[in-house]
Amino acid sequence: MILGEGGEKMSKSRGNVVNPNDIVAQYGADTLRLYIMFIGDFEQAAVWSDNAVKGCKRFLDKVWNLAEGCSDSLEQTQANAAGLHKCIKKVADDIESMKFNTAIAAMMTLVGEFQKNGCSKGDMKALLVLLSPFAPHIAEELWEMLGFAGEGFACQQPWPAYDESKTVASQITLAVQVGGKLRGNITVAADADNDTIVHAALADEKVRRFTDGMALVKSIVVPGRLVNLIVKPQ
C-alpha cells in the first residue's frame, strides 16, 4: 500500500490522494513507473514523496544526458567494468526476488560511475537493457537514438551476461590518516597486502608533508577503507 505524504492512508476526505495522471502529465509515465518500484520494499507499505518523484525524474535525465554524450565505441569502458558487471548481477537477482527498489538503486550508483568515468555506447547498451523493465519508453527511445534499432527492441534483447571476476574492482581507494587526521588518499590493488598499502601511503606526496622527519611507530589498516599512520619525531 502507498500511503499519503503524512503516512496516512490515502482518501478523498483527507485530500491526500495522488492522481497518477497528474504525475504522468508532469514527469512522464516512466518516472511514475520507476518511482512506484523505487518507493520501497514491494511487500511493505510506503509513504508517497513528491520530492522523491523528482529524484527519479533527475535520474532519468542523467541517463538521457549520458546517452547524448557517450563515446561511439561499442566496447565497454575498462573503468566501468567492475561497476557494470556488479550492477548486471544485482539487478538480475533483485528482479528475481522482487526487490525492485534496490535494483533501481544499483542502476543509480552505476549512472554515477558513468558520469565520473565517462561511458561508451557499449556501456549504455548494457544499461538500457537493465533499465528497460523499469522505464521502457526512455529505454527504447535511447536504444534507437544510439543506433541499436537494427537489433530489435531493447526489451527483446538477451539479458546482459556478467563476469564474476569483474564484479570485484581491481583497484581500491583508501583514505590515509596521520595521527588520526585525514591527510590524503591512495589507490592500490584490491588484493594489496598491508605492507604494500603502508608503503604506498608513505610515498604519497601529500602524506609525506606530515611524515618527513618522523619515525613510523605503528600503522593500522582498515581493509577497504583507510590506513592510519602513527608517527613521532625521530
N, C-alpha and C positions, 0 to 999 in steps of 0.2 A: 504494500500500500504506500502511495505517495501522499505525505501529509502537507498541509499548508505551511507557509514560512514560519508561523509561530509554533509549529509542532502539533497543531490540532488537525483533526480530520477535516478534509475539505467539505464545505457545504455552502449552498447558496445563502443560507441565513447568516452565516459568518462572513460572507463576502470574500472568502479566500480561495475560490475556485479558479484554477488556471485553465484557460481555454487553449487547447493545443493549436487551434487555427491561428490564434494571435501570435504564438511563438513561431510558427511556420512562416507567417507573413513577415515578421520582423527579422528572423535569423535564418530561415530556410529549414526544410524538412530534415536535412542531415544533422543540423545542430540539435534539433529536438530529439531525434532518434539516438544520437550519440549521448546526449545528456541523460536520457531516461536509463540508459545502460550504465552510465558512469556515476549516477547519483548514489549508489551504494550496493551492498550485497543484495543479489536478486531475491533472496529468501527472507529479507528483513524489511521493515518499514523504513522509509527515508523521508527527510524533510526537503521540500522544494526550496531552491535558492535561485533568485533571478541573477545574482552575481555569478553563480557557478555556470548558469546557462551561457552567459557572456564569455566565461573562460573556455567553454567548449567551442564557441564561435572563433575565439582567438586562436585556438589550436588548429582548427581547420584552415584559418587564414595563413598560419605558418606553413602548413603543408602546401598550400597553393603557392606561396612565395618561394618555397624551396624548389618546387617543380619549375617555376619560371626562371630560376637562377642556377639550376644544376648544370653540371658539365655534360657534354654529349657522349661521354664514354658509357658503354654498356657493361663495363666491368664494375664490380663492387669495389668501393674505396677501401684500401687496407686499413685506414684509421677507423673506419666504421665497422669493420668485420666482427669484432667481439660483441659490440652492442647490437648489431643487426641479427646475428645468429642467436644471441641470447633472447632477443625480442621474438623471433620466429618461434622458438621453443616455448616461451612464456605464453604468448597469445594462443598457440595451439592447445596447450594444456588447460588454459583458463576457459577457452570456449567449451572444451570437453566437459569441464566441471561447472559451467555456467557462472564463472567468476568474471563477468564482463567488465566490471569496474576496474579490476586490476589489470586486465588485458589492455584496456584503453590507457591506463596509467603507464604501462610499459611502452606503448607507442608514443606517448607524450615525452617520455625520457629519451627515446630513440630520436625523435624530432629535435630535441635539444642538442643531442650529439651531432646530428646532421648540420645544425646551424653553426656549431662550434668548429667542426672539421671540414665543412663543405661536403657536397654529395654529388653523385653522378646519376645518370639515367638508370644505371643498373641498380643503384641503391633505392631510387624512387620506385622502380618497378616492383621490387620486393615489398616495399612499404605499402604501395597501393593495393596489392593483393591482400595484405593483412588488414588494411583499412576497409576494404570492400564490404564485408558483412556488417560493418558498423555505420559507414557513411557511403552508401553505394552510389549516390548521384555524383558527388565530387570525385570519387574514385574513378568512375567511368569517364567523366569529363577530362580529368588529367591523364588518364590512360590513353585516350585518343590524342590529346594535345602533345604528349611525349612521343607519339608515333607508334604505339603498340596495337592500334586497332586491327591491323592485319592478322594478329594472333587470336582474334576473337575478343569477347568482353573480359574485363578484369575478373568478374565473378565466375567465369568459366575456367580460369587458369588452375593448374595443379597447385596445391599448397607449397610454398617455398620450402625446400629442404634445408636443414641446418646441420652444421658440422659440430659435433660435441666438443671437439678440441678447440674450436674457435669461439666457444661460449665463454671462455676464460681469457681475460686480457693478457697479452704477452708482457705488458709493462704496467706499472702502477706508480702513482704519485704519492709521496709521503711528505707530511709536514715535518720540519726539523725544528726542534726546540733546543735552546741552550739555557740550562738552568731553569727550565720550565717555561721560558718565554719563546714565542714563535719568532724564528729568525729567517726562515726560508722554506723552500720546497725542493725536493729532488725526485727525479724519475729513474726508476730502476727496474730490472727484470722482475716479473711477478714471482719467480722462484728464487730470487736472490737470498743468500743466507745473511745472517745478522752482521758478520764481519764486513761483507761487501757493502751492506747498507750504511754501516758506520763510516767506512772509508769514503763512500760517495758523499755522505753528509759533511765530513771534514774537508773534502775537496771543493765543496760548493763555495763560490766567491762571496756570496752574501753571508754565509755562516762563518767563513774564515775571519771576518772582521771581529767576531766575538770569541774566536778560539785561538787566534795567533798569539803566541807567547804564553799560552795557557797549557796546563797538563790535563789530559783526559783522565778523570777519576773513575767515571762509570758511564756506561751507555745503556739506555733502556729502549728496546724496540717493541712497539705495539704492532703486531702483524697487520699489514694492510692500512695502517692509519698514520703512525708517526714514529720518529726516533727522537729521544731526548738525551742530550749530551750534558753530562755533569763535569764541569771543569773547575780548575783552581790555578792561581798564579804559580809559575814554576819557581 
